[in-house]
Amino acid sequence: MQKLIGSILLISGTCIGSGMIALPMVLAKLGIIPSIILMFIIWFIMYYTSLINLELNLQAGKGLTLGMLGKYFSGHTAQIIGTVSLKLLSYALLAVFIYGGSLILQKLLALDTSITYIGAWYVIISILILLLPLKLVDYINRVLFIGLLIIIAILVIALVSMIQWDNLPLFSPNYKEISMGRSNSGSFYFIWFSSNLPYLN
């Protein structure tokens, strides 16, 4: 049961991560109805691709990364495509996390220090945490995720009372002119959680 809870929190944490930074900026211009429709479409695509990923891992008989799955089922070319795709996504998300986390710390602590310096310390502390024993990292992840849920609950309760519902547009006046490709690309950071599936086998 403990492993199941840890796995759920690991997947949930990687789902929420960069989406928390990207989604408000990406979907704010669309309006409520298009945003909800887009989120349901993205959820279905992520759910379906996760099932495919899980099925391929079960057929392989062991947990394999995207590149190794490509090699197992389709050969060396598929391995290169899968590995490069995952590496590019990893580096993009790493940049988002470092910049976003450093910016939040700078604003929260009202620091005059440059964001590069804060980012360097942010990375060093993260590396030191990841060098700890895996079980301890799992417990730290659980504590951080539960803390995240508590903070989100407090924010939602506080913000709901401040919302002026009459000002919320169901449709943005110019939502048809907004590029859905840009909205989708920002929202698809949710796919990062799929990289954890092989390790849960």
KOLLO-747291 format. One line per 4 residues: number of its first residue (from 1); for each residue x, y, z of N, C-alpha, C. Coordinates in nm, 4 decimals. Each point is the difference from the previous one (the first is absolute). Example, Ala and Ser with C-alpha at 12.3 -4.5 7.8 and 13.67 -1.06 7.14 Angstrom:
# residues 2
1	1.3190/-0.5690/0.7800/-0.0890/0.1190/0.0000/0.0900/0.1200/0.0000  -0.0350/0.1050/-0.0720/0.0820/0.1190/0.0060/-0.0770/0.1090/0.0730 $
This chain:
# residues 201
1	0.0827/-0.1211/0.0000/-0.0827/0.1211/0.0000/0.0867/0.1270/0.0000  0.1106/-0.0052/0.0773/0.0903/0.1148/0.0055/0.0605/0.0294/-0.1377  0.0376/-0.1081/-0.0726/0.0572/0.0174/-0.1342/-0.1035/0.0582/-0.0956  -0.1261/-0.0449/0.0154/-0.1074/0.0504/-0.0857/-0.0208/0.1496/0.0226 $
5	-0.0025/0.0414/0.1268/-0.0180/0.1419/0.0324/0.1170/0.0818/-0.0551  0.1225/-0.0511/0.0188/0.1176/0.0692/-0.0521/-0.0043/0.0143/-0.1510  -0.0447/-0.1058/-0.0693/-0.0096/0.0036/-0.1467/-0.1046/0.1006/-0.0455  -0.1154/0.0012/0.0690/-0.1073/0.0949/-0.0350/0.0483/0.1436/0.0160 $
9	0.0688/0.0275/0.1111/0.0488/0.1357/0.0248/0.1098/0.0391/-0.0982  0.0820/-0.0966/-0.0418/0.1052/0.0276/-0.0982/-0.0606/0.0391/-0.1345  -0.0984/-0.0793/-0.0453/-0.0675/0.0299/-0.1270/-0.0742/0.1327/0.0094  -0.0733/0.0203/0.1101/-0.0769/0.1242/0.0172/0.0915/0.1213/0.0035 $
13	0.1134/-0.0141/0.0674/0.0941/0.1116/0.0090/0.0562/0.0404/-0.1344  0.0309/-0.0975/-0.0843/0.0533/0.0323/-0.1324/-0.1092/0.0498/-0.0939  -0.1256/-0.0353/0.0275/-0.1115/0.0550/-0.0792/-0.0198/0.1480/0.0310  0.0047/0.0325/0.1288/-0.0318/0.1367/0.0421/0.1142/0.0951/-0.0337 $
17	0.1220/-0.0391/0.0309/0.1202/0.0813/-0.0145/-0.0047/0.1185/-0.0940  0.0435/-0.0206/-0.1230/0.0121/0.1110/-0.0938/-0.1355/0.0489/-0.0488  -0.1018/-0.0859/0.0093/-0.1341/0.0432/-0.0376/-0.0480/0.1162/0.0845  0.0426/0.0028/0.1266/-0.0383/0.1088/0.0900/0.0551/0.1330/-0.0503 $
21	0.1156/-0.0045/-0.0653/0.0617/0.1221/-0.0518/-0.0579/0.0350/-0.1369  -0.0172/-0.1006/-0.0851/-0.0359/0.0253/-0.1402/-0.1486/0.0288/-0.0216  -0.0872/-0.0776/0.0647/-0.1418/0.0057/-0.0346/-0.0674/0.1352/0.0222  0.0197/0.0662/0.1148/-0.0674/0.1300/0.0161/0.0366/0.0994/-0.1093 $
25	0.1265/0.0013/-0.0421/0.0438/0.0944/-0.1030/-0.0551/-0.0384/-0.1370  -0.0090/-0.1307/-0.0248/-0.0399/-0.0477/-0.1327/-0.1507/0.0096/-0.0202  -0.0775/-0.0398/0.1018/-0.1447/-0.0125/-0.0159/-0.0779/0.1255/0.0371  0.0640/0.0971/0.0643/-0.0722/0.1190/0.0468/-0.0657/0.0766/-0.1148 $
29	0.0611/-0.0019/-0.1180/-0.0509/0.0785/-0.1129/-0.1165/-0.0666/-0.0720  -0.0265/-0.1267/0.0302/-0.1017/-0.0737/-0.0755/-0.1414/0.0201/0.0529  -0.0145/0.0215/0.1301/-0.1322/0.0012/0.0619/-0.0269/-0.1334/0.0679  -0.1065/-0.0056/0.0798/-0.0255/-0.1175/0.0837/-0.0359/-0.1234/-0.0827 $
33	-0.0980/0.0117/-0.0895/-0.0493/-0.1169/-0.0753/0.1093/-0.0604/-0.0886  0.0690/0.0789/-0.0849/0.1081/-0.0599/-0.0800/0.1100/-0.0624/0.0855  0.0299/0.0619/0.1150/0.1038/-0.0554/0.0884/-0.0403/-0.1360/0.0538  -0.1266/-0.0122/0.0431/-0.0491/-0.1279/0.0538/0.0018/-0.1075/-0.1083 $
37	-0.0469/0.0352/-0.1199/-0.0017/-0.0963/-0.1112/0.1423/-0.0447/-0.0336  0.0927/0.0968/-0.0073/0.1395/-0.0315/-0.0315/0.0613/-0.0904/0.1063  -0.0305/0.0271/0.1274/0.0549/-0.0813/0.1084/-0.0516/-0.1436/-0.0063  -0.1288/-0.0179/-0.0326/-0.0550/-0.1354/-0.0125/0.0641/-0.0755/-0.1163 $
41	0.0217/0.0692/-0.1116/0.0645/-0.0636/-0.1155/0.1425/-0.0429/0.0361  0.0737/0.0896/0.0652/0.1379/-0.0312/0.0392/0.0027/-0.1140/0.1007  -0.0941/0.0033/0.0964/-0.0066/-0.1086/0.0987/-0.0206/-0.1346/-0.0693  -0.0920/-0.0044/-0.0979/-0.0282/-0.1259/-0.0689/0.1226/-0.0489/-0.0766 $
45	0.0698/0.0913/-0.0683/0.1203/-0.0386/-0.0752/0.1076/-0.0533/0.0942  0.0200/0.0686/0.1135/0.1004/-0.0449/0.0978/-0.0376/-0.1362/0.0590  -0.1290/-0.0174/0.0284/-0.0482/-0.1272/0.0556/0.0221/-0.1138/-0.0996  -0.0347/0.0249/-0.1260/0.0118/-0.1025/-0.1038/0.1466/-0.0370/-0.0251 $
49	0.0870/0.1022/-0.0112/0.1419/-0.0286/-0.0241/0.0644/-0.0700/0.1199  -0.0476/0.0303/0.1204/0.0521/-0.0689/0.1193/-0.0379/-0.1470/-0.0009  -0.1232/-0.0294/-0.0422/-0.0427/-0.1401/-0.0102/0.0835/-0.0750/-0.1036  0.0295/0.0663/-0.1123/0.0849/-0.0625/-0.1024/0.1397/-0.0263/0.0566 $
53	0.0558/0.0998/0.0688/0.1324/-0.0138/0.0617/0.0021/-0.1156/0.0991  -0.1038/-0.0078/0.0814/-0.0096/-0.1073/0.0994/-0.0124/-0.1364/-0.0669  -0.0821/-0.0077/-0.1054/-0.0194/-0.1259/-0.0720/0.1303/-0.0477/-0.0647  0.0751/0.0930/-0.0590/0.1275/-0.0365/-0.0620/0.0999/-0.0503/0.1043 $
57	0.0014/0.0628/0.1178/0.0880/-0.0460/0.1075/-0.0395/-0.1388/0.0481  -0.1306/-0.0257/0.0067/-0.0470/-0.1326/0.0422/0.0356/-0.1055/-0.1040  -0.0126/0.0346/-0.1288/0.0372/-0.0942/-0.1058/0.1504/-0.0284/0.0011  0.0788/0.1025/0.0304/0.1456/-0.0192/0.0059/0.0402/-0.0830/0.1214 $
61	-0.0854/-0.0038/0.1008/0.0271/-0.0808/0.1187/0.0847/0.0684/0.1049  0.0377/0.1254/-0.0250/0.0777/0.0769/0.0979/-0.0154/0.1478/-0.0317  0.0341/0.0833/0.0979/-0.0110/0.1435/-0.0198/0.1082/0.0524/-0.0923  -0.0403/0.0587/-0.1121/0.0958/0.0541/-0.0970/-0.0311/0.1465/-0.0268 $
65	0.1049/0.0794/-0.0197/-0.0185/0.1404/-0.0355/-0.0533/0.0099/-0.1429  -0.0358/0.1223/-0.0396/-0.0564/0.0203/-0.1336/0.0967/-0.0457/-0.1094  0.1279/0.0338/0.0159/0.0997/-0.0409/-0.0992/0.0174/-0.1503/-0.0067  0.0048/-0.0653/0.1166/0.0169/-0.1452/0.0038/-0.1239/-0.0728/-0.0522 $
69	-0.1179/0.0589/0.0231/-0.1222/-0.0579/-0.0591/0.0072/0.0064/-0.1521  0.0478/0.1143/-0.0520/0.0162/0.0137/-0.1447/0.0945/-0.1044/-0.0561  0.1118/-0.0246/0.0697/0.0965/-0.1008/-0.0444/-0.0596/-0.1399/0.0069  -0.0748/-0.0275/0.1066/-0.0569/-0.1334/0.0218/-0.1018/-0.0357/-0.1083 $
73	-0.0823/0.0978/-0.0387/-0.1083/-0.0294/-0.0944/0.0315/0.0391/-0.1445  0.0863/0.1017/-0.0211/0.0177/0.0509/-0.1368/0.1439/0.0154/-0.0462  0.0969/-0.0185/0.0872/0.1385/0.0082/-0.0446/0.0740/0.1240/0.0472  0.1208/0.0156/-0.0530/0.0935/0.1026/0.0476/-0.0479/0.1419/-0.0302 $
77	-0.0609/0.0213/-0.1172/-0.0468/0.1346/-0.0375/-0.1056/0.0499/0.0974  -0.0940/-0.0874/0.0345/-0.1051/0.0367/0.0955/0.0594/0.0305/0.1375  0.1066/-0.0713/0.0363/0.0668/0.0264/0.1280/0.0583/0.1415/0.0022  0.0646/0.0388/-0.1099/0.0599/0.1340/-0.0080/-0.1084/0.1074/0.0095 $
81	-0.1093/-0.0189/-0.0745/-0.1097/0.0980/0.0013/-0.0590/0.0122/0.1405  -0.0263/-0.1141/0.0638/-0.0581/0.0005/0.1345/0.0917/0.0633/0.1030  0.1284/-0.0337/-0.0054/0.0966/0.0538/0.0969/0.0186/0.1498/-0.0172  0.0166/0.0448/-0.1250/0.0194/0.1432/-0.0270/-0.1238/0.0794/0.0411 $
85	-0.1191/-0.0523/-0.0303/-0.1245/0.0687/0.0369/-0.0096/0.0186/0.1506  0.0302/-0.1060/0.0741/-0.0084/0.0063/0.1462/0.1054/0.0939/0.0577  0.1207/-0.0011/-0.0579/0.1058/0.0902/0.0476/-0.0376/0.1458/-0.0237  -0.0536/0.0303/-0.1189/-0.0398/0.1375/-0.0303/-0.1094/0.0472/0.0948 $
89	-0.0990/-0.0863/0.0251/-0.1074/0.0340/0.0935/0.0561/0.0214/0.1400  0.0938/-0.0863/0.0406/0.0605/0.0105/0.1332/0.0729/0.1328/0.0171  0.0793/0.0389/-0.0997/0.0748/0.1256/0.0097/-0.0940/0.1206/-0.0009  -0.1064/-0.0066/-0.0810/-0.0971/0.1099/-0.0031/-0.0677/0.0159/0.1360 $
93	-0.0422/-0.1113/0.0588/-0.0663/0.0056/0.1301/0.0960/0.0411/0.1106  0.1247/-0.0442/-0.0102/0.1002/0.0394/0.0993/0.0185/0.1515/-0.0009  0.0032/0.0590/-0.1192/0.0120/0.1456/-0.0114/-0.1213/0.0692/0.0617  -0.1197/-0.0553/-0.0251/-0.1230/0.0566/0.0571/0.0042/-0.0053/0.1517 $
97	0.0379/-0.1148/0.0557/0.0023/-0.0164/0.1455/0.1031/0.0920/0.0654  0.1192/0.0073/-0.0581/0.1055/0.0833/0.0592/-0.0393/0.1475/-0.0046  -0.0457/0.0459/-0.1163/-0.0369/0.1412/-0.0130/-0.1222/0.0325/0.0854  -0.1037/-0.0846/-0.0094/-0.1228/0.0239/0.0768/0.0246/-0.0029/0.1498 $
101	0.0741/-0.1015/0.0461/0.0295/-0.0113/0.1428/0.0847/0.1155/0.0501  0.0996/0.0402/-0.0779/0.0874/0.1115/0.0392/-0.0772/0.1311/0.0055  -0.0885/0.0206/-0.0971/-0.0803/0.1226/-0.0037/-0.0932/0.0075/0.1203  -0.0615/-0.1134/0.0344/-0.0899/-0.0040/0.1161/0.0773/0.0302/0.1283 $
105	0.1176/-0.0608/0.0156/0.0822/0.0257/0.1190/0.0430/0.1465/0.0077  0.0358/0.0569/-0.1143/0.0430/0.1398/-0.0029/-0.1128/0.0928/0.0441  -0.1221/-0.0254/-0.0495/-0.1153/0.0840/0.0360/-0.0423/-0.0246/0.1443  -0.0021/-0.1289/0.0396/-0.0482/-0.0369/0.1332/0.0893/0.0562/0.1103 $
109	0.1311/-0.0090/-0.0200/0.0946/0.0453/0.1023/0.0447/0.1444/-0.0207  -0.0544/0.0650/-0.1050/0.0339/0.1398/-0.0318/0.1512/0.0200/-0.0079  0.0639/-0.0866/-0.0772/0.1458/0.0037/-0.0117/0.0433/0.0923/-0.1136  0.1107/0.0707/0.0223/0.0580/0.0835/-0.1054/0.1030/-0.0773/-0.0827 $
113	0.0266/-0.1238/0.0427/0.0989/-0.0834/-0.0687/-0.0475/-0.0339/-0.1407  0.0937/-0.0159/-0.0926/-0.0361/-0.0331/-0.1380/-0.0629/-0.1388/-0.0070  -0.0878/-0.0158/-0.0964/-0.0724/-0.1265/-0.0144/0.0948/-0.1136/-0.0388  0.1115/0.0324/-0.0652/0.0996/-0.1024/-0.0355/0.0626/-0.0601/0.1253 $
117	0.0328/0.0849/0.0959/0.0601/-0.0448/0.1260/-0.0994/-0.0858/0.0785  -0.1245/0.0456/0.0070/-0.1040/-0.0771/0.0700/-0.0203/-0.1341/-0.0693  -0.0016/0.0023/-0.1334/-0.0167/-0.1237/-0.0769/0.1111/-0.0997/0.0262  0.1235/0.0506/0.0144/0.1139/-0.0884/0.0278/-0.0175/-0.0700/0.1348 $
121	-0.0395/0.0752/0.1024/-0.0227/-0.0602/0.1319/-0.1196/-0.0944/-0.0011  -0.1007/0.0365/-0.0782/-0.1189/-0.0844/-0.0149/0.0394/-0.1372/-0.0561  0.0871/0.0017/-0.1006/0.0474/-0.1244/-0.0624/0.0865/-0.0797/0.0970  0.0909/0.0681/0.0718/0.0893/-0.0691/0.0943/-0.0796/-0.0698/0.1097 $
125	-0.0990/0.0695/0.0568/-0.0827/-0.0598/0.1061/-0.0790/-0.1185/-0.0544  -0.0536/0.0137/-0.1220/-0.0750/-0.1104/-0.0621/0.0894/-0.1221/-0.0208  0.1239/0.0230/-0.0448/0.0946/-0.1106/-0.0209/0.0315/-0.0695/0.1319  0.0215/0.0788/0.1062/0.0301/-0.0577/0.1316/-0.1154/-0.0861/0.0502 $
129	-0.1236/0.0444/-0.0254/-0.1173/-0.0796/0.0400/-0.0045/-0.1308/-0.0785  0.0286/0.0080/-0.1306/-0.0053/-0.1195/-0.0848/0.1124/-0.0988/0.0300  0.1062/0.0461/0.0662/0.1094/-0.0895/0.0380/-0.0307/-0.0797/0.1269  -0.1090/0.0351/0.0673/-0.0403/-0.0727/0.1202/-0.0496/-0.1391/-0.0382 $
133	-0.0108/-0.0919/0.0965/-0.0561/-0.1331/-0.0296/-0.1398/0.0109/-0.0608  -0.0311/-0.0918/-0.0913/-0.1245/0.0057/-0.0763/-0.1235/0.0023/0.0892  0.0024/-0.0766/0.1082/-0.1145/-0.0047/0.0910/-0.0237/0.1365/0.0635  0.1084/0.0678/0.0360/-0.0112/0.1328/0.0601/-0.0518/0.1016/-0.1017 $
137	0.0467/-0.0108/-0.1254/-0.0492/0.0875/-0.1068/-0.1497/-0.0209/-0.0200  -0.0450/-0.1259/0.0079/-0.1419/-0.0319/-0.0127/-0.0806/0.0677/0.1103  0.0497/-0.0054/0.1232/-0.0703/0.0637/0.1118/-0.0016/0.1522/-0.0144  0.1106/0.0572/-0.0473/0.0046/0.1452/-0.0233/-0.1020/0.0385/-0.1068 $
141	-0.0089/-0.0815/-0.1066/-0.0978/0.0243/-0.1059/-0.1425/-0.0036/0.0547  -0.0282/-0.0951/0.0890/-0.1337/-0.0099/0.0593/-0.0337/0.1237/0.0823  0.0953/0.0421/0.0830/-0.0227/0.1180/0.0851/-0.0227/0.1242/-0.0859  0.0837/0.0185/-0.1031/-0.0129/0.1165/-0.0875/-0.1322/-0.0016/-0.0755 $
145	-0.0417/-0.1190/-0.0466/-0.1244/-0.0073/-0.0765/-0.1213/0.0262/0.0888  0.0004/-0.0562/0.1213/-0.1105/0.0258/0.0934/-0.0046/0.1490/0.0352  0.1188/0.0603/0.0200/0.0060/0.1445/0.0242/-0.0559/0.0787/-0.1170  0.0307/-0.0452/-0.1224/-0.0520/0.0644/-0.1206/-0.1520/-0.0054/-0.0039 $
149	-0.0575/-0.1165/0.0326/-0.1458/-0.0137/0.0009/-0.0644/0.0923/0.1028  0.0619/0.0108/0.1178/-0.0538/0.0874/0.1049/0.0031/0.1460/-0.0455  0.1120/0.0414/-0.0600/0.0127/0.1384/-0.0477/-0.1012/0.0290/-0.1102  -0.0178/-0.0955/-0.0933/-0.0979/0.0183/-0.1079/-0.1402/0.0134/0.0575 $
153	-0.0340/-0.0848/0.0983/-0.1327/0.0063/0.0626/-0.0224/0.1359/0.0661  0.1005/0.0500/0.0717/-0.0118/0.1312/0.0655/-0.0171/0.1105/-0.1038  0.0791/-0.0056/-0.1075/-0.0093/0.1011/-0.1056/-0.1360/-0.0011/-0.0683  -0.0502/-0.1197/-0.0298/-0.1305/-0.0104/-0.0670/-0.1095/0.0571/0.0887 $
157	0.0002/-0.0377/0.1285/-0.1017/0.0502/0.0934/0.0087/0.1522/0.0120  0.1229/0.0525/0.0082/0.0180/0.1450/0.0142/-0.0392/0.0747/-0.1273  0.0353/-0.0556/-0.1156/-0.0242/0.0707/-0.1258/-0.1444/-0.0070/-0.0467  -0.0698/-0.1096/0.0341/-0.1398/-0.0131/-0.0433/-0.0841/0.1147/0.0542 $
161	0.0267/0.0411/0.1235/-0.0771/0.1094/0.0601/0.0319/0.1349/-0.0650  0.1123/0.0093/-0.0705/0.0407/0.1269/-0.0614/-0.0379/0.0090/-0.1479  -0.0469/-0.1106/-0.0570/-0.0308/-0.0014/-0.1437/-0.1271/0.0793/-0.0276  0.0060/0.0845/-0.0995/-0.1196/0.0693/-0.0484/-0.0494/-0.0772/-0.1227 $
165	-0.0996/-0.0841/0.0235/-0.0431/-0.0957/-0.1017/-0.0513/0.0681/-0.1267  -0.0505/0.1223/0.0141/-0.0512/0.0713/-0.1177/0.1118/0.0379/-0.0968  0.1221/0.0095/0.0518/0.1130/0.0401/-0.0848/0.0682/-0.1172/-0.0694  -0.0431/-0.1232/0.0330/0.0628/-0.1172/-0.0610/-0.0662/-0.0298/-0.1344 $
169	0.0723/0.0125/-0.1102/-0.0613/-0.0245/-0.1315/-0.0095/-0.1500/-0.0303  -0.1193/-0.0437/-0.0424/-0.0130/-0.1390/-0.0436/0.0845/-0.0232/-0.1249  -0.0010/0.0989/-0.0881/0.0843/-0.0037/-0.1197/0.0752/0.1325/-0.0097  0.1279/-0.0083/-0.0301/0.0767/0.1219/-0.0227/-0.0493/0.0647/-0.1293 $
173	-0.0097/0.1336/-0.0047/-0.0494/0.0665/-0.1218/0.0761/-0.0394/-0.1264  0.1276/-0.0278/0.0130/0.0809/-0.0340/-0.1184/0.0609/-0.1391/0.0115  -0.0719/-0.0946/0.0667/0.0589/-0.1330/0.0208/0.0201/-0.0762/-0.1306  -0.0808/0.0314/-0.1041/0.0152/-0.0694/-0.1284/0.1304/0.0390/-0.0700 $
177	0.0519/0.1171/0.0343/0.1236/0.0468/-0.0625/0.1242/-0.0520/0.0719  -0.0186/-0.0567/0.1197/0.1137/-0.0484/0.0784/0.0460/-0.1338/-0.0553  0.1288/-0.0163/-0.0136/0.0566/-0.1241/-0.0537/-0.0204/-0.1153/0.0973  -0.0776/-0.1002/-0.0417/-0.0213/-0.1178/0.0836/0.1280/-0.0821/0.0100 $
181	0.0865/0.0108/-0.1015/0.1277/-0.0713/0.0048/0.0854/0.0455/0.1167  0.0041/0.1314/0.0238/0.0770/0.0521/0.1129/-0.0612/-0.0438/0.1320  -0.1333/0.0040/0.0065/-0.0678/-0.0415/0.1230/0.0274/-0.1460/0.0293  -0.0066/-0.0833/-0.1032/0.0243/-0.1432/0.0188/0.1438/-0.0276/0.0413 $
185	0.0946/0.0679/-0.0652/0.1404/-0.0274/0.0306/0.0327/0.0351/0.1442  -0.0583/0.1068/0.0520/0.0236/0.0356/0.1392/-0.0660/-0.0955/0.0955  -0.1162/-0.0525/-0.0389/-0.0747/-0.0896/0.0881/0.0576/-0.1402/0.0021  0.0692/-0.0394/-0.1059/0.0468/-0.1383/-0.0109/0.1218/-0.0299/0.0863 $
189	0.0416/0.0934/0.0846/0.1059/-0.0314/0.0964/-0.0442/-0.1094/0.0960  -0.1307/-0.0276/0.0054/-0.0503/-0.1077/0.0850/0.0595/-0.1352/-0.0389  0.0461/-0.0135/-0.1243/0.0481/-0.1302/-0.0478/0.1245/-0.0468/0.0762  0.0633/0.0896/0.0729/0.1225/-0.0346/0.0726/-0.0201/-0.1175/0.0941 $
193	-0.1207/-0.0153/0.0578/-0.0210/-0.1088/0.0963/0.0189/-0.1367/-0.0641  -0.0150/-0.0112/-0.1316/0.0163/-0.1292/-0.0681/0.1414/-0.0548/0.0146  0.0968/0.0887/0.0223/0.1382/-0.0467/0.0144/0.0201/-0.0799/0.1284  -0.0929/0.0116/0.0949/0.0121/-0.0735/0.1265/-0.0599/-0.1404/-0.0065 $
197	-0.0831/-0.0258/-0.0999/-0.0722/-0.1279/-0.0054/0.0916/-0.1228/-0.0001  0.1123/-0.0007/-0.0740/0.0847/-0.1209/0.0009/0.0529/-0.0362/0.1382  0.0187/0.0991/0.0856/0.0602/-0.0255/0.1310/-0.1020/-0.0463/0.1033  -0.1282/-0.0028/-0.0386/-0.1047/-0.0447/0.0921/-0.0369/-0.1451/-0.0241 $
201	0.0666/-0.0644/-0.0950/-0.0325/-0.1376/-0.0377/0.0259/-0.0955/0.1165 $
